[in-house]
Amino acid sequence: MIRARVGFTALAYAFVCALAVACSKAPAHQEPPVPVQVAAVTRISAPVTIESNGAVEPMQTVAIEAQVGGSLETVAFNEGDDVRAGQVLFKLDPRPFEAALRQAEAALARDEAQAQNAQRDADRYKALVEKDYVTKSQADQAQSAATAMQATVVSDKAAADNARLNLSYATIRAPISGRTGRLLVRRGNLVKANAEPLVVINQLHPIMVRFTVLQRDFPALQRRAARGSVPVRVLTPDSGRVAEAGTLAFLDNAVDSLTGTVTAKARFENQTGSLWPGEYVRVTVELDVQANIVAVPTRAVVAGQEGSYVFVVGSDKLAKLRPVSVGRAVGSGDMTTIDKGLEPGEEVVIDGQSRLTPNARVDVKAAPVPPGARSASSASSAQAGATP
């Protein structure tokens, strides 16, 4: 009995020691999965483009000047108005010009009467010289007087036409359609002929965008222009893309040897008035479109010391580092083409790369819903729940 009790005690002691050793071992540490967002590798149609900075210019600019001097009597528009070609803009006091026209017309009528009388005298002398009633010298003098009066009549007609033209210049019309600028004179001012502009008109529809093309890109642009119209798009300073596309309208005939660039211009109809003279824009010229190009969101590409790479997430939820050969940014830069390293359908990490290490476990999170979309979704759900 005593021997059995001692054996049981030893066995119990051994079990307690084993249990103590087992409890003293720390559990294996496991890193929690890293929350990330992913996007699928896709195939897109990627345009081949040339990027440049440009400036908007009016199609035409006209500085309106008076062609005759006088007192400004009427201003028939407001500053900043859109005007049509032929529309009356200004009127000068017409009375001096009307008086000059009447004077010229009166002189013309007088000299026409004298010219007719001189021609009748010349005709009579011509008949009399044949009968030897007058000398040939007298007949020649009469004909010379008639010819001189005819020349005076021609001069008077020119003076009357000039007076009539000056009277028409007293009414100043818009030579082109466009938008007026700041008014430089006011009613009652004394205006001098061809002295200073009265107002400047810019034609805004259509409008031009001037930009430069690097010499290395110029041959490709020439080849594209030879195939037909070249699409051009612009981005305004506030990063707003102009919905309307323009077309290449002009290529300069020489390369600037100082800058190594060629000046080009694109024409935009500008029906919405999005483009304004003088503003700077970012110009994109489309040379070609490559179809079925592998692309990923630009946010997925990470620049490393040994080149660019992405993290690919498979079905095992592990982020695997994959070196890639990067092509070019597409469109506004949201997408980047991949020449080598990825296949369509694979998923790459677009947010959370800074916390990843190769083969790290990930927890794929859905992209956040914009507040506006979330509100609209909640409203739709509430409306659906209220529908009987």
C-alpha angles and dihedrals in degrees: 000000000000091000092052091050092052091050092051092050092052091049092050091049091052091050092051091050092050091049091050091051091049092051092049092064112095116232116254111269115237122191114233117244116270115241110235141161120230138196132196124253107243142180117243141172103255119199118221105227145175117223124208143152117252144179128223117240131183116250088235134005121198125185106207113222132175114251092200131036125244148109115307106239105170137023105195100191142042126246111273095020121144108240134192127229108271095022115140111251106166139010124202123204100281099196098092091050093046090052091049090050093051090049092050092047091050092051089049093052092048094049092045089057092048091046091053091049092048091050091052090051090050091051091050093049090050091056093045095050089059088059092044091242091126132022124259089244091060091050091050091050091052091050091048091052091051092049091049091052090051089054090050089053090053090051091049091051090053090050091050091049090050092050090049090050092050089051090053089049088060086074108062117203133189110263093200139022114255147097122306122229132207115333108243098189135039136213111285095028118132106242122205124210114263091345106118138348118271094200138340122235122202121196107225101172105089105016136186133231115204119204141154130246122207116244092242091056095044098085091053090050091049091052091049092048090052089061095055142279115356116222116229127188130187137206117210122226091263089058091254114147114225106234094214119080121217132205132234107262106169142025119186118241096235142039115243102242092204098054102021091231139118121222116235135177132207125202122224125184088215094197092161094047093237092141120066128190114262099020122123120237139180110245126209118190115195113219101169144339122238113204128213097017117163110243141170133189109281090236090068095063116089122193112224135179091260096041140286123323143170135207112243119202117207133187089279089065092237121137108229121192111235123186111222138189106234122215118187141306115267129214111336091352098269092118131045125198119233118213096187139001106050139069128208113266096034117120123232130191113254099174130030100035092131090067096046131101125185112289093007117157113249138199109213112221126194117250112265115262114238113248092245093052091046091053092048091049092050091049091050091049091049091049091049091050092050093052109100 
